[in-house]
């Protein structure tokens, strides 16, 4: 396919895995038993994506507790009462706070990638959490004997190792999830927090060579949890100019759920750096309706009126189930939307003569 297309990351967990997660939480299922369910779901996810003809696969994050918290699963120096993230439908998610240093990842994304590669010879993309999201773990009051500056230095080292491990393991691409970018402008309309996030992410990205950064991308969206967003009311035009300052080779941009896609595309066209690719979202995980291939085709052609085709790709707006307990979108619906993206991107490529 001459217009590249990639999934973003999470796929809803199958019913058997959801049941296993509930039993594990109740203490009725061992860690080893839960792992067996996760590995089976991972294999099934990769097989289904390959069957649909996806040129790049993901493991669907079947073994992650969430897209954001996998590195700290099992960390004992955490207070659960951290930052609260409100969503438009009234539900919230809450991050923990670090209580002691030094900060170290408990799990690196390379482990998920290597498990996925056991089941396929096709290219596999690995999603990782951006260091900017994990910077929110440090509490407002300093931790005795462990300054914020030392925490950020440790976090940068751990984030680099997370990305580098996946690259070295042969990931087709490594995608940094940066959903907190748009949210930061809601928390701090001055843009100061966003600038801090960009600076921290670039501190890590600048440790990689140009060749390595060509395989590193960054994803932005306003959230997609229980079919609700946390920052869709924030003007995209406030984020995107700074978003494209990130030292990455690809950018994955939620777009299909935007009320005025043409306006967003004009901002992208104005600020897109040369030599990088932007993957625009053409399916909306927050919308229960399954797009048709023709709708996707038209969204790609719309984007191609603003973005050079050689810099254009397509993706889903967001992951379909970024938290393991999110069952708002069925597994069947997610795969149907992915199939529409694949077929629609192919139709658009044909229409553009590529």
HUQUI-V324955 format. One line per field, one symbol per residue. phi: phi as a letter, one per 30 degrees, with the letter a starting at -180 (. if undefined). psi: psi as a letter, one per 20 degrees, with the letter a starting at -180 (. if undefined). A space follows every 10 residues. Layout:
# HUQUI-V324955
phi=???
psi=???
This chain:
# HUQUI-V324955
phi=.dcdbbddld beddeddedd ddddddicbd edddeddddd dddddddddd ddjddbcbdi hdcddadcce dcdjdccbcd ccdccdcddj dbbbddcdca cddbddbcde ddddddddca cddbccdbdd eedddddddd cedeibdddd eddddddddd dddddddddj edaccddbdd dddddddbdd jddddddddd ddeddddcde ddddccbbcb acjabhhbcc addddeddce ededdddbcb bccebddddb dddddddedd cdddiccccc dbbcddcddd ddedddeddd dddddcceed ccbbadebdd adcdcdcdcd dddedddddd dddddddddd ddic
psi=phoqpqrgeq ppqrhhhggh gghghijjpr ghgghggghg hgghgggggg hijphprrij khiqhrhhjh ijpipilqpi mbppoqrhji rrqpqrqpiq rqppphpqhh hgghgghhiq jrppqpqqpq hhgihihprh pqppjnrhgh ghgggggggg hgghggghik pgqpppplhi ghhhihhnih iggghggggg ghhghiiqrg hghhjprppq rkqnplkqri kiipphihgg hhgjiqmriq poophhiphn hggghhgghh ipqqjrqpoq piqohioipp qrhhggghhg hghiihpphi jprqrqgrqi mhqhjojhpq hggghhhggh ggghhggggg hik.
